[in-house]
């Protein structure tokens, strides 16, 4: 088995409607122009003014003292785990959390931590679930040092943690002596959907990051924020993990452009997700989870087609979505898909189901 991704299948037609992920977004011409005109310097020497501007702006947006620019959100999570914890510590997170399901067991391999999954509907747990998971101080048990939440909850259906619920779980954690970390990959989607300030959602968390290569449409990049002391320590993990950059301002400029132009428009993606969900729900055999943001999960069991088989069939017609499990598909709306694309995707999926 190869761990490398496959090369593109030349026998397949070009993608016309790409709902595989919001990571499939491409930078606009205006974003590319902003990148080309960025002021640059050596980030490792502290000489890149565009990266400083981005980090200062994200820290202010999230209500934190400082921030650091990293190539990816996964690196943000791993740097945060390693900064907050010591080998042998325990991290509490939802049982479907990205740090458990999609980071190649990085928490164990890099930080040496044990991640314990908490129960809860649609990717979220409550304060009582945190209390139930707390251990007594005993030499037989791992020290519990960190609570992690994911906003939005991806595998939970792109659900939005309410501000009050975030505050409640953070309070339980802090009272028990745990630090708190927010995987904010789609935090700005959550803020737009809830009409809440990102800083209010992140207020109870000692560290938080936002991703720029998803709905915000940049080619690469994420920013991790926290206290000045936390970010100072995270810089060492940035170095260890290979996140050191040189003239990184060329991509930081894309992130600044996204902050100026691509946050409010996330509401369009949410509206398109609702339109997609409505269309899919009218296809016999498909049941749909009501979307809260830009992720649409649907079950194909009633069609007799496994999700992966349906995905293969529609890909041959230029439409792509991802597969979450045997019968569960995921379609992700983003700036690369307009309402006409949504309608086309529904038509292609309907035809594939009818032909089964």
N, C-alpha and C positions, 0 to 999 in steps of 0.2 A: 504494500500500500504506500502510495506517495503522499507526502504532506504538502507538496507544492501544488498550486492551483493548475488546472488544465489549461492548455492553450485554447484560444477560441476555435470553435467547430466551424470550419469553412463551409460546411454543407448547410448551415442554418442561415436563414435570411437575416438582414440587419434588424436590430431592435427598433420597433416603431413606438411602443409604449412600454417603458421600463419602470415597472412597479416593484422591482426586486428589493430596493432599499433606497433611502434618501442619501446613502453614500454614493449613489450613481450620478449625482448632480455634477454638472460641468460648469466651470467658471464662465461668466458672461464676458463679452468683449470689454465692457466697461470695467469689470473686475480685473481683467488682464492688463488693461491700460494702467490701472492703479498700481498693479504689481510692478510694471515696467518703469514707472516713474518714482518708485519708493526710494527714500533716502536709506542708504545701507551702511553697515559697519560690521565689525567682528563682534558677534554676540558674546563670545567667550571672554572678550576683553571689556565687555560692558559698553561697547561703542556703536551698537545698532540702535539708532533713535526710533525707528519704526516699531521694533519689538518693545522698547520701553513704553512707547505711547500705547500700544495694545495692552500690555500688562497693567498699566495704570488705569486704563479705561475699564478693563474687565474687573479689576479689584473694586473699583467704585460701583460698577453695575451690580456686583454680588455682595456689596457691603463688607468687604474684607480689607485688611491692611495692605496686602501685597499679593503678587501673582507671578507665575512663571510660565513661559511658553514652551510647550512640548509638541512633538510630532503627532501624537495620537491620544485619544481618550483612554485606551488601554494602558498606555504608559502613565497617564495621570493617575489611574486607579492603582497601578502597581507601585508607583513612587509614593502615593499616599499611604498605602498599606505598610510599606517598608519604613516610612517616616514615623507613623503613629505607633507601630508595633515592634516587638522583638521576636526572634524565632521562638516558637513554642506557644505564643499567645493565641487567643481565640478571638475571631471576628464574628459578629452576628449580622446576618443579612437575610433577605428573603430567599426561600429555597429555589426560586427561579432567577436569582440575580445574575447579572452579566459576569461578575467576578467568579461565580461558581460554574456557569455553563459555557462561557465563551472566551476565556482568557488562558486556555491551555494549562490550567492549574498553576497559574503564575503566583498566586498567593502562597502556595506551598513551595514552589521552586525558587522564588526570589526572596520573599519576606520570611518564609518558614512558618507561616501561620496556618492555623486550623480555621476553616470557615464553616460555621454551623448555620444551616438553613432554617428559617422560621416559617411557620404556616401563615396563610392569609389569602383571602380571595383577590384575584386579579392583580397579583404581584405586589400586594401591600399587606403589611402586618399592622397590628395596633399596639398600644401601650401595654395591654395585658399580655400579649404574646412575648414582649420584651421581658416583662417581669417574670414570666414563667420560665424563660431561658436563663435567667441569672443564676449563677452558681454561688455556693458558699465558698469562702476562702479556705482552700484545702490543698495540701501539697499533692494530692492525687489528681487534681483538676487543673486544666490550663488557665492561666491568668486571662481574664476577659478584658480586653483593652479598647475595642472599637465596635461601634454600631454603624452599619452602612445601609443607606437607602438609595433607590434608583428612581430618578424623576426625569421623564415619565417612566412607568414600569413597562418595559418593553414586552417581555413574555406575558405580562398580565393583560396585554391588549393596548398598550400605549396609554394606560390610565394615569390620571393626574392625582397625585397626593394633595389633599387639601392642606392649606397652611396650618390649620388647627391640629390636624393629625400629625404633621411633621413636628410641630412644636411639642406635642404630647410624647411622642416616642423619644425625641431628643432629651426631654426633661428626665424621663426615666433613666436613660443611659447616663446622663451627666450626674444624676443623683447617686448612681451606682459606681461612679468613678470611671466610666468609659468615655473615650473621645467619640466624636461623630464625624462621619464622612458622607457626602452626597455625590453619587455618580450622576452628574447633571448633563448627560449626553444630549437629552432633549428637554432640558430645563426651560429653555426659552419657548419651546412649544407649549409646555405646561403653563408658563406665565401668561402667554397670549390667550390660551384657551380659558384660563380661570380669571383673566383680568386682574392678575396680581403682579406686584413688583418682584422681580427675581430675587432682590435682596431680602424681601420678606420671607420667601420660600426657603432661602438659605440661612436665615438668621440663627437657627439653632444648631448649625453645623460648623465644626471646627475647620473643615476643608470642603471644597466644592470645586467642580470644574465644569466647563461647557465645551461642547464640540463644535467646531466650525465646518467640518467636512460632511455634515449631514444636511439638515434643512437649510442651513445658512449658505450652503452652496460653494464653499471654498474647496480647493483641491487637497488641502492637508491642514492639520493643526488643531490644537486644543489648548486651553489655558486653565491651569490649576491655581486656585486662590485660597488664602487662609491668613493666619497671623504672620507678621514679619518673621518671627522665630521659626514657625513651621516652614515657610517658604525658603528660608535660609538653609534649613536641613534638607528640604526636598531637592535643592540644587545639587547636593552630593549624589542623590539617587538619579537625578537627571544625567549626571556624568557617568555613573556606573552602568546605566541602562542604554547608553549610546544616544541620548537625546541632546547632546551638545550640538549646537548649531554655529555656523559662521555667519554668512550674510543672510540670515534667516528673515530679515525684514522683507524680502521679496514675497514670502508667503504670509508674513504678518500683515502686510498691506492689504492682502485679500480679505483677511479677517476684519480689519478696520472698515473696509468697504462693506462687508456683510453687516456689521453693526449699524452702519448708516442706512442701508437699503433693504436688508433682507429679513428683519425681525417682524415688522408689522405684517408683511405679506405671508407669514406663516398661517395666518387666518384663512388664506385662500386654500392652502393645503388641507386644512381641517374641513373646510366646506367641500372640497373635492372628495375627501375621505367619506364624508356622509353620503355624497351622491353615489360613490362607488358601492358603499354598503347597501344602499337602497336598491341599486341595480342588481347586485349579486343576490340579494334576498329574494328577488323575483324569479330566479333560475331554479327550476324544480330540483330538489335534492341538496341544495346548498343552504346551510344555515350560517348566519352572520352574527358576530359579536358586535354590539353597538360601539362604534369608535368614539373616543373622546378627543383624539388629536389626529395625527396623520397616519396611524397604523390601523389597518383593517384585517382582522383575523376571521377566517371562515372555515367551516367544516364541510368536507366533500363526501362524507360517508353515504349520504342519501343518494348520491349519483352513481355509486358503485365504482367510482374511480378514486384510487388513492391520490392524495394531494400531489405526490411526485409525478404520477402518471398524467394528471391534468396539467401540471406545469410543463411537462415535456410536449404535450399536444399543443398548448397555446404558444409555446416558444417557437414552434414551427410556423406559426402565423405572425411572428414578430412581437409577441407580448410576453413579458416576464413577471413572475412573482416568486417569492421564496417559499420554502416548505419548512414548517416548524416541527411537525411530527407526522405520523402516518396519514392522518386525515385532516390535518390542520395546515392551511395555507396562510401566508401573510402578504398583503399588498401594501406598499408604502407610497403615499403621495408626496410630491415634492415639486420644486420649481421647474423641473424638466417635464412635467405632465400637466396639461391644461384640461379643461372640461371636455373638449372634443376627444382627447386621449382617453379620458375616463369612459366615455360612451363607447369608444372603439374597443377598449379592453373588455367591457361587459358583453358586447356583441360577440367577440371572439370566444370568450369563456362560455357563453350560452351555446354557441354553435358546437364547441368541443364536447360539452355535456350532452347535447342532443344527439351527437353522432356516436356516442359511446354504446 
